[in-house]
Amino acid sequence: MKAEITISKSNTISKIDNRIFGSFIEHLGRAVYGGIYEPDHETADDMGFRTDVMNRIKELNIPIVRYPGGNFVSGYNWEDGTGDKSKRPKKMELAWQSVETNEVGIDEFQEWAKRANSEIMMAVNLGTRGADEARNLVEYCNSETDTYYARMRRDNGFDKPFGIKLWCLGNEMDGPWQICSKTPYEYARIACETAKLMKWIDPSIELVACGSAHLNMPTFMEWERTVLRECYDHIDYISLHNYYGNPNNDTAAYLASSVDMDKFIKQVAAICDEVKFEKKTDKTINLSFDEWNIWFHSNDQDKKIDKWQIAPPLLEDVYNLEDAVVLGSLLITLLNNSDRVKIACLAQLVNVIAPIMTETGGRCWVQTIFYPFMYTSRYGRGTAVKTFCICDSYAAGDKKNIPYVDTAAVLSEDEKELTIFAVNRSLDNECELSLEMLGGDAYHAYQHIAMEGDDLKAINTADEPDKVVPIVKELAEKIVLAPHSWNMINFKK
Ligand code: AHR
């Protein structure tokens, strides 16, 4: 099989916002307790954060981390996670039916984020709570005034504000599973009024309103329209959430997951623009794909987990090679839509549907999906350039005309490097890539990294952490993509 790619350096999509390489830590399962935080662990630092986990996180180069939920946030009292740890309440956490000890809250997490070289994307509770608690939290985190909540932060030992610039107005408020879910109009009103108050406390913050919880929600599109119509002047982004999976073991269809992601992004962007034209405004609302990943492996296992435990092993998907290839192509889609998607969070980061796994009290290792994320985060920064790819296509599941080869190209800021990310979706055939670069610049390939292999179901475990790792391919005259593989090809001027 052959694929012909044409690139013209001047045919750009957008400057890529680095925040598309964000991730997510929720108070869920072992993400926090036994994940990023474990004071008794042999690698714990002075605040109880696991440094073995921190070192793996740093390899991913994550500019923002969404916190503290997720479904968790819709029942959360942020004050429970502040001040004297010995006085913090232990609570029944309804979203995941677990016990929350509140040993970690914003006081600790803001320090963890600094150590991880990351900024926080903070969510407020619009389930059991509302505008008042949200504006108090902004004051606690960001104000220097001599007022109650800013003083409370100082009394808790933090003289300087945390300076959190990006905030989510609740989480998945359309989902019946959400604590105190809302109709489109109920949510739109509370989001609008909360947004006003939060920005009055700190006008420099940016706000993300909830879009639909996923693209098959019954109110998808009506929800977005209503929220945008009510909140337009007060928000900056609308969220998209979606998880992909292969529950029926139809790999040909699964490898085309990014076609759905692409369509979803374009649909939501079109609704943003429809409302923009209705409002006759110049302001554009961009997209925050603040929950995306593969999630299906752990569904059955999770039904067997007892309720009301502290840090139960929930959502511990074990990812295989085909998941890594799919994840790589989802990243390609985010790059190709970087004109509208300015924020994206791989959900999540540690133990919970995560690239990084731990044993509580033990080892830390990385899953297959770690690698395409790491390489795209490292080399996918700069300007996204359009790739025109001519190749054969196939049909699978409910889709026709799925191109066998999925590509994105990124030009580094200094234009000295060009990186091509490519997935070969064919299950049987390798693909010979021919590349034409228009515009006179000569770039030559200096590195080809790939995730490939015969066993699509191969996984990494604590005992065999390096079973599925990227390989460095020898550079020959022709670039060849193995069947069902993810690839990164780096070029230099
Ligand atoms: O990431 C896991 C969960 O998925 C989040 O808590 C929720 O927002 C979504 O449904």
Boltz pocket constraint, residues with backbone or C-beta under 6 A from the ligand:
constraints:
  - pocket:
      binder: B
      contacts: [[A, 26], [A, 69], [A, 70], [A, 71], [A, 72], [A, 171], [A, 172], [A, 291], [A, 347], [A, 348]]
      max_distance: 6.0
